[in-house]
Amino acid sequence: MTSPRHALSHLESSPVVQAWELGLRLRQRREEVGFTAAAAGREIGIIQAYVSGVEAGRVKLPARRLAQIVEAYEVEPEEAAELEQLRAGAARRGWWHEYAQLFPAEFLRFLGYEAGADQIRSFHPEAIHGLLQTEEYARAVIRGGTTTIRLTEVDRRVAVRMARQTRLDGEHPLRVNAILSEGALRQQVGGPAVMRAQLDHLAQLATERPEQFEIRVLPFSVGAHPAFGGPFQVLSFPSPRLPDLVWQEILTSIDIIDQSVRVTDYVVTFAETRELALGSGESIDLIRRIAKEMT
């Protein structure tokens, strides 16, 4: 786990995002030269499924194979060098692979996207966003969560949640725009002492680093609202080549949404819900008032 160090640090911190961008750029170039995936496979001497897997960011390329693709697609030397840089980065293992036995593959993939994002917009109706949780709150959430979590796994799951927060520091920290339901602030996860410390932590982040953290509260008085129904988050990335993604995690399913029309729906929903939420200053005031009630 390393903090970002320079302009490409977001991508370098995440082999998942590097593989994704590599695949998108190869697919775009393939289409520019007029190859179908099947025709490209025949030209290069590989099967169509391999071409599709690379373009989806799910198959790792050896340097020799990328060189064959670059030649077949007539890629210019400067771009070929960029593609090789992405390929080398994508071949690395992210820190989250150490925990592969704990989580499904889709969640590990999400951790890779999160590690390479530069902004997250999230709505949470019942819990504080994982990136904003104190260790004690995270432990209480994990211990009190789904019955499929074994007690022997709690420490490692908490470690993963804390490891994710390294992206909040460094030269190019992740920006977080969070909308929290008032219910998430009042649900006494871990008891009053844990909850008060958690709310104090939220207020501190929003007060001391407002350029990085925007935390808005959706009060009970709003009633029904566009995001009614469940949590979600929109991930944005530093590369202009990469579109937004949506991560949604509910009781029985997890999902990475990348279809542009659906992603746009979530982006609009977030914006409309943000307009209904309290402003930043009012939200901090409410968070502090509720914290004082936690006695």
C-alpha positions in Angstrom: 0.0 0.0 0.0 1.6 3.2 -1.1 0.5 6.8 -1.1 0.4 8.6 -4.4 3.7 10.2 -5.4 3.2 12.0 -8.7 0.9 12.7 -11.6 0.3 9.1 -12.6 0.1 7.9 -9.0 -3.7 7.1 -9.2 -3.2 4.6 -12.0 0.1 3.3 -10.6 -1.7 2.5 -7.3 -4.1 0.3 -9.1 -3.3 -2.5 -11.5 -7.1 -3.0 -12.0 -7.4 0.5 -13.4 -4.3 0.2 -15.5 -5.7 -3.1 -17.0 -9.0 -1.4 -17.7 -7.5 1.6 -19.5 -5.2 -0.7 -21.5 -8.2 -2.7 -22.6 -10.2 0.3 -23.6 -7.4 1.8 -25.6 -6.7 -1.5 -27.4 -10.4 -1.9 -28.3 -10.6 1.7 -29.6 -7.5 1.2 -31.7 -8.8 -2.2 -33.0 -12.0 -0.5 -34.1 -10.1 2.3 -35.7 -8.2 -0.1 -38.0 -11.4 -1.9 -38.8 -10.8 -5.3 -37.1 -13.5 -7.3 -35.4 -12.3 -9.1 -32.3 -12.4 -12.4 -34.3 -10.3 -10.8 -37.2 -7.9 -9.4 -34.7 -7.4 -12.8 -33.1 -6.7 -14.4 -36.5 -4.2 -11.7 -37.4 -2.3 -12.0 -34.1 -2.7 -15.8 -33.7 -4.9 -15.8 -30.6 -8.5 -16.8 -30.0 -11.3 -14.2 -30.0 -12.0 -14.8 -26.3 -8.5 -13.8 -25.4 -8.9 -10.5 -27.3 -12.2 -9.8 -25.5 -10.7 -10.7 -22.2 -7.8 -8.2 -22.6 -10.2 -5.5 -23.7 -12.3 -6.1 -20.7 -9.3 -5.7 -18.4 -9.6 -9.3 -17.1 -6.7 -11.0 -19.0 -3.1 -10.0 -18.3 -0.9 -9.5 -21.3 2.8 -10.6 -21.5 5.1 -8.0 -23.2 5.5 -10.3 -26.2 1.8 -10.5 -26.8 1.3 -6.8 -26.5 4.1 -6.2 -29.0 2.2 -8.4 -31.5 -1.0 -6.5 -31.0 0.8 -3.2 -31.4 2.3 -4.3 -34.7 -1.0 -5.7 -36.0 -2.9 -2.5 -35.0 -0.1 -0.2 -36.4 0.2 1.7 -33.1 2.5 4.7 -33.2 5.7 4.3 -31.1 4.8 7.0 -28.5 1.4 5.4 -27.8 2.9 1.9 -27.8 5.3 3.0 -25.0 2.2 4.3 -23.0 0.5 0.9 -23.6 3.5 -1.0 -22.4 3.6 1.2 -19.3 0.0 0.3 -18.6 0.6 -3.4 -19.3 3.5 -3.5 -16.9 1.5 -1.8 -14.2 -1.5 -4.1 -14.8 0.7 -7.1 -14.2 1.4 -6.2 -10.6 -0.7 -7.5 -7.7 -2.7 -5.0 -5.7 -2.5 -5.0 -1.9 -6.0 -6.4 -1.7 -5.0 -9.7 -3.2 -3.6 -10.7 0.2 -7.3 -10.8 1.3 -8.6 -12.8 -1.7 -10.0 -15.6 0.5 -12.2 -13.2 2.4 -14.0 -11.5 -0.4 -15.7 -12.4 -3.8 -13.8 -11.4 -6.9 -16.2 -8.6 -7.7 -15.5 -6.9 -4.4 -11.7 -7.3 -4.9 -12.2 -5.7 -8.3 -14.0 -2.8 -6.7 -11.1 -2.3 -4.3 -8.9 -1.9 -7.4 -11.2 0.7 -8.9 -11.4 2.6 -5.6 -7.6 2.6 -5.3 -7.3 4.2 -8.7 -10.1 6.7 -8.4 -9.7 10.4 -7.8 -13.2 11.2 -6.7 -16.1 9.3 -5.1 -19.7 10.6 -4.8 -21.7 8.4 -2.4 -25.1 8.2 -0.8 -25.5 6.1 2.4 -28.9 5.9 4.1 -28.0 3.7 7.1 -24.2 3.6 7.6 -21.2 5.9 7.4 -19.2 5.4 4.2 -16.3 2.9 4.8 -13.7 5.5 3.8 -15.0 7.8 6.6 -15.3 5.2 9.3 -13.2 5.1 12.5 -11.7 1.8 13.3 -14.0 1.2 16.2 -17.1 2.0 14.1 -15.8 -0.2 11.3 -15.3 -3.1 13.8 -18.9 -2.7 15.2 -20.4 -2.6 11.7 -18.4 -5.8 10.7 -19.2 -7.7 13.9 -22.8 -6.8 13.8 -23.3 -7.3 10.1 -24.2 -10.3 8.0 -24.2 -13.7 9.7 -21.9 -15.1 6.9 -18.9 -13.2 8.5 -17.0 -15.4 10.9 -15.6 -13.9 14.1 -12.2 -15.0 13.2 -12.4 -12.8 10.0 -13.3 -9.6 11.8 -9.7 -8.3 12.4 -8.7 -8.9 8.8 -11.8 -7.3 7.4 -11.2 -4.3 9.6 -7.6 -4.1 8.4 -8.9 -4.0 4.8 -11.3 -1.2 5.6 -8.5 0.8 7.2 -6.1 0.0 4.4 -8.5 1.5 1.9 -8.3 4.8 3.8 -4.6 5.3 2.8 -6.0 6.8 -0.4 -7.3 9.7 1.6 -3.7 11.0 2.3 -0.6 11.7 0.2 0.1 14.1 -2.6 -3.0 13.4 -4.6 -5.6 12.3 -2.1 -9.0 10.9 -3.0 -11.8 13.4 -2.9 -15.1 12.3 -1.2 -18.5 13.8 -1.7 -20.8 12.0 0.7 -24.5 12.4 1.4 -25.5 10.7 4.6 -29.1 10.2 5.8 -29.8 11.6 9.2 -30.6 8.0 10.1 -27.0 7.0 9.5 -26.0 9.6 12.1 -28.4 8.5 14.7 -28.1 4.7 14.4 -26.0 3.8 17.4 -23.5 1.5 15.8 -21.2 0.2 18.6 -22.9 2.3 21.3 -23.0 6.0 22.1 -19.2 6.3 22.8 -18.2 4.7 19.5 -20.9 6.7 17.7 -19.8 10.0 19.2 -16.2 9.5 18.2 -17.4 8.6 14.7 -19.5 11.8 14.4 -16.6 13.9 15.8 -14.4 12.3 13.1 -16.8 13.3 10.3 -17.1 16.9 11.6 -13.3 17.1 11.8 -12.7 15.8 8.2 -15.3 18.2 6.8 -14.0 21.2 8.8 -10.3 20.7 8.4 -10.2 19.5 4.8 -13.3 21.0 3.1 -11.6 20.9 -0.3 -11.3 17.1 0.0 -14.4 16.1 2.0 -17.9 17.4 1.3 -20.2 15.8 3.8 -23.9 16.6 3.5 -26.8 15.3 5.6 -30.2 14.5 4.2 -32.5 15.3 7.1 -35.6 13.2 8.0 -37.7 16.2 7.1 -36.9 15.8 3.4 -39.2 12.7 3.2 -39.1 10.8 -0.1 -36.1 11.7 -2.3 -34.5 10.6 -5.6 -32.0 8.2 -3.9 -34.7 6.5 -1.8 -34.0 2.8 -1.8 -30.4 2.0 -1.1 -26.7 3.1 -1.0 -24.5 3.6 -4.1 -21.4 5.4 -5.0 -20.0 6.9 -8.3 -16.3 6.5 -8.9 -14.5 9.0 -11.2 -10.9 8.6 -12.4 -8.0 11.0 -13.3 -7.6 9.7 -16.9 -10.0 11.4 -19.3 -10.2 8.1 -21.2 -12.0 6.4 -18.3 -15.7 6.8 -17.7 -17.4 6.9 -14.3 -18.4 3.6 -12.7 -21.1 2.9 -10.0 -20.6 0.5 -7.1 -23.7 -0.8 -5.4 -23.7 -3.1 -2.4 -26.9 -4.3 -0.8 -27.7 -7.2 1.6 -27.6 -10.0 -0.9 -25.7 -8.7 -3.9 -22.8 -6.5 -5.1 -22.5 -4.9 -8.5 -20.1 -2.8 -10.6 -22.2 -0.8 -13.1 -20.4 0.4 -16.2 -23.3 0.9 -18.7 -23.2 4.6 -19.6 -26.9 5.1 -19.5 -27.3 3.5 -16.1 -24.3 5.4 -14.7 -25.7 8.7 -15.9 -28.9 7.9 -14.0 -26.9 7.5 -10.8 -24.9 10.7 -11.4 -28.2 12.6 -11.9 -29.7 11.0 -8.8 -26.8 12.0 -6.7 -26.9 15.6 -7.9 -30.6 15.9 -7.3 -30.3 14.4 -3.8 -27.4 16.7 -3.0 -29.7 19.7 -3.8 -32.2 18.4 -1.2 -29.5 17.9 1.5 -28.4 20.4 4.0 -25.4 22.6 3.0 -22.0 21.8 4.3 -22.1 24.2 7.2 -25.6 23.1 8.3 -24.6 19.5 8.0 -21.5 19.9 10.2 -23.7 21.7 12.8 -26.2 18.8 12.8 -23.5 16.2 13.1 -22.1 18.0 16.1 -25.5 18.4 17.7 -26.2 14.7 17.3 -22.8 13.8 18.6 -23.5 15.7 21.8 -26.7 13.6 22.2 -24.6 10.4 22.3 -24.1 10.2 26.1 
